[in-house]
Each structure stands twice: as structure tokens, then as C-alpha cells.
């Protein structure tokens, strides 16, 4: 069987072909095509006696395609390496009719842009909006608008190619070949568009739809003979869902992966102006049956599971699959969605804000409880110094000596200090989580890829700390492997960093830290997960990706490090403060309360505190869980009681039951406390 498989593979290798026209002209775009190539990236080498050029390409359904404009006459050899085999083709380039000095007549007149479109003699290509150009190279003219470049054959008077730069075009330039100047400042040749993600404004994709609608409305669709293959994912994003075929969905998904987008990374709201109808198609397709619905839901689960709103729709799909009697599909979706959830940060700034207020509420309630518990004894103690309030003015040191915490037990002081520290730390975590979310909400980092020029520049603008070096290393691992390797060595050794290092020791360490990680298991040949086959079908090597959980943690930890190096600026700039006055007021309050708590551990407990047992039992009756506050269990009762009230306020029937259960436990503890006290008295 092995020799048969070898013969089949050998036959597949021999089936690969590279075709170019046998003759071409200087200044005229040369079409180069390849067929039956394995999925992956290839380097196309174009060489003559005087010059050598390399163009990076990616396969699309096994095909390669690009255009290149010869700068000078001569014989050009075109080759591409496939494993150990070299596929070659050859063309002869001459000056011919492409000479720019050809006489201008009715047939060779230069095109011009008018309000109605591109006009060449009596031929007109209907267009809307403001277009750039035309830029003429030989017998080809180029015009551009937004993220769309049209290539027009002046002899055939047809649109022969649509080119899709990865951002809006600012200008068209030409030397030996056409170059586009993008709005982000990059200059790219037509062959350099391959493999790059879209970085322009999402609303600019309306240019593509408007162009297609204009041709359709004018009945001029025959004027555009451009190939329909090798179009990028953002071309399809601009289309109506009715125009998308099942084969398009898989092609779009593969193109997303080949251009650096990863299902592990998150998308922002900007793309939803185009993909919202696509997401709703998951629900609409259920009326057409299981197969049609799965086409759309599988697409989102495989390639866009972290699109805004996708998780909710996919969880609906889980319930729908269960209702259809397909527990196998339901379980597959459920397990994949659990993994998607594990990529998200466990806490958000909203969660941290709620936790901060809860802890501050518990701290304030405990302080009120202790104040009331020991109020009679404290009033007797402060009477010689002027009273509970006037004592601060007459004898402040003596009044501090009779602070309420001086009357408490060590357990009560420790519990109150612990609540204060937890509230302060949660406040700090809230601030840095909000800062992390604000930084990561930038559009350049919300396109499910870190391997775009904009994302790379954004990451470079962050602080140069160990947690962030790993992100920067991952972002440039393809473009600058040497620099990425250096940064991986200096980064915090998280799982994706260890896999990025790629050494046997690092791989073993990664497995010890994360034995269930699919990327780690794939690297060691131990299996994979739902997305293993997705990556393989796209011809993309599975890497460990810094998930949103890791990215948020890296930015937050970097912020904590900056707190030690520049406390004033870092504290003041936390996005949770309405103004700098709030920042410094909170800082002063935290400092004073910290000193107060530490001082109270050194205050001796007054001797004459009195019994006041009836008063203390009465106070404890009105504070749920108070009989066991000093042991810490009472706080659980209090939290359950408060949680029940909150659920009741939200309309949940379980709220009253939880609060009633907490009150029952509290009353039981209170009765037992009173009973034990009476027995000890007798």
C-alpha cells in the first residue's frame, strides 16, 4: 500500500503546471498562472539576463495567479519551487506595439474619467464616485477607488482584472510596474497584495458593491471580464448573502486563515455592518433544513467564532441541533464553544467594578457593625477626653487611643483589614483591566489578527515589557523571523511563547504547563481539536496564538510594572477616574485607611469595656451572619442574603428563596449563640 501511495503522490507532483504567454511586451501586464499546487505559500522567481524579481503567492483552490509587468525586453524564466521539484516556464518580452510613442488615433486614444465613468473614444465603462487615474502602462490602464483597482485592456476595451489592495488607495504610481500608494503610507505592487489582511475602513467596502451594482444597473456586466478566482475575503464581505454560494464560504474561510486571521482572536463591531446579515443567515437557513443551516453555522464556528454576537447565535444552534435529533452535532458544537469561551478573559472591567463595589459594601457594613457592637464601651472610654466627636479636637491622640478597632478582637481586626485589602486590590485590578480593554479596543487589534502593519505599529507603541514582547514576537514571526526569535527569548514564558521558541526544551515545558492545549498537542504529534482539520484544509500551519485572555493579561501586567516605575502618571491615567482629583483623593483615602488599620494592631485593648451583652446580641440580630463574622463564615451568609435580594430585584423567583435560606441560617446561628451564652452565664 505504501508504494501505491507513493505513486499517487508522485503523480500529483507531476500534475503541477506553470503557464505564461510565450510572448509579451514591455510595459504590458503579464499573466502568470499555476495549477494543481498543494495548499501553502510559494515564492515565484522571475529572472532574465539583467534582472531578478521574486513574488510571494498563496494557493487558492490549488491555483496560483498573479500579474507582472516586464520592465525591459529579453527572455524571462519563471520558476517556483515545490518541495524538491522546480516548475518552470519561459516567455520572450519585446517592445512591439507597447512603445509609448505610438501615434494617438481613434483606436489608441488615452482614456479619461468623466462624471459618467471611464471613457475611451466611443467606449464607456459606467462608474460612480470619485476615481483615481487613469494610469496608463502600455496597453493597460488602471483606475482606483477605495480598496479597488481596475485594470482595463485598452485594445480589447474590457476590464481584465480587479485588484484588491489591503487598504484604500491614495494614488497610483508607475515605474517598471504599477505601484499603489495606500492611505496608511505603504507602497505595494500588484503582486504584493497576496497574503495581506484588510486594514482599511470597513465602510470603504461599499465601493466594491457600488461598482458591481453600477454595472448591473447599466446592463454593462459584459464589460468586466476579470477572473472570479483569487478574490479576497473582503470582496465577499461586501456582497449580499444571496450572492454567496456554499463553495464561497469555504474559500472565504481559507482566505481568512491564509491572510493571518485566527479564530482564536476577536473581531470588533466595525465589520458587523457587512456580516450582521450573514450571522442572521444561520437562523434563516434553519427553515431550509439541517444541511443549509450547517453551511452557515459551520462557517462561523470554524473561522469567525468570536465575531460580535456569533457565540449567542451558535449556542442557539446547539439547542436547535438537539431539537433536530442530532446529539452528535450538538455535542461537537458544545465542546467547540466551551473552548471558545476559554479563550476569553475570565474577568472584564465590568466584573471587576461590581466586585469592587461589593467588597467596599462589605467593608463598610463590617465597619458599621463593629462600631455599633462596641459603641457603649467606646462611649465610656472617650468620655474623659471630651466625648465621641469633641475628643478629636480636645485630645486627638487620646481619642485615637479609643478608636473603635481598639475594642475589637484580633479576628475582627484581621477580617476588616482583609476586606479592605481585597477591596483595594480589586479596585486596582478594575483600573488596569479597564486600561487593558481600552488599549485593546483599538480597531487595529480588533480584526482577528496581530499580523497586520497597523497591529504591529500599535504593539510597538506599547511599553517594552516582558509580557508584551511575546505579542510583538508573534506579530512579526512571518515578516521578521530573526527579530521574533530574539523577542521570544526575552518574553514571559507563556505557552504560545514557548511554542514560538520551538526548541525541544521549550516544547516539553509547554506541554508540562498546558497539556490540554491543542497547539501544544499538535506540535508534539499527540492530537488536536475541532480547529485542527480547519487549519489543515486551509494549508496553514497551526501555531499557538495569544488569545484575548493572554493579550489582556499581558497588557494588564505591563501596566502593573509601569506602576512601580512611574506610579504618579500610571495611577492618574487609569480610565476609571472621572478626573485627576478623584485619583488623588482615592489614593489619599487608601493611604490613610492603610495606616489606620496597621496602627490599630498596636493599640492595646481597653480594660474596662463592660459586658453590654444584651446590646451586642441585639446588634447581631440585625446583621445576617454576624455571629460568625470573626471566623469568616458569616460573610458567606451575608453574601448569599445580598445575592438573593439582587436576584429578586432582577425579577428572579430564586432570589427570595436564597435570601430566606440565608436569614434562616442566620437566625439559627443567633439562637445558638444566645443559648451558649445563657449556659455559660448559669
Buried (B, 14 or more C-beta within 10 A) or exposed (E): EEEEEEEEEEEEBEEBEBEBBEEBBBBBBBBBBBBBBEBBBBEBBBBBEEEEBEBBBBBBEBBBBBBBBBBBBBEBBBBBEBEEEEBEBEBEBEEBEBEEEEEEEEEBBEBEBEEEBBBBBEBBBBBBEEBBBBBBBBBBBBBBBBBBBBBBBBEEBBBBBBBBBBBBBBBBEEEBBBBBBBBBEBEBBBBBBBBBBBBBBBEBBBBBBBBBEBBEEBEBEEBBEBEEEBBBBBBBBBBEBEEBEEEBBBBBBBBBBBBBBBBBBBBBBBBBEBBBEBBBBBBEBBEEEBEBBBBBBBBBBBBBBBBBBBBEBBEBBBEBBBEBEBEEBBEBBBEBBEBBEEBBBEBBBEBBBBBBBBBBBBBEBBBEBBBBBBBBBBEBBBEEBBBBEEBBEEBEEBBBBBBBBBBBEEEBBBBBBBBBBBBBEBBBBBBBBBBBBEBBEEBBBBBBBBBBBBBBEBBEEBEEBBBBBBBBBBBBBEEBEEEBBEBBBEBBBBBBBBBBBEEEEBBEBBBEEBEEBBBBBBBBEEEBBBBBEBBBBBBBEBBBBBBBBBBBBBBBBBBBBBBEEEEEEBBBBBBBBEEEEEBBEBBEEBEEBBEBBEEBEEBEEBEEBEEBEEBBBEBBBEBBBBBBBBEEBBBEBBBBBBBBBBBBEEEEEEBEEBBEBBBEBBEEBBEEBBEEEEEEEE
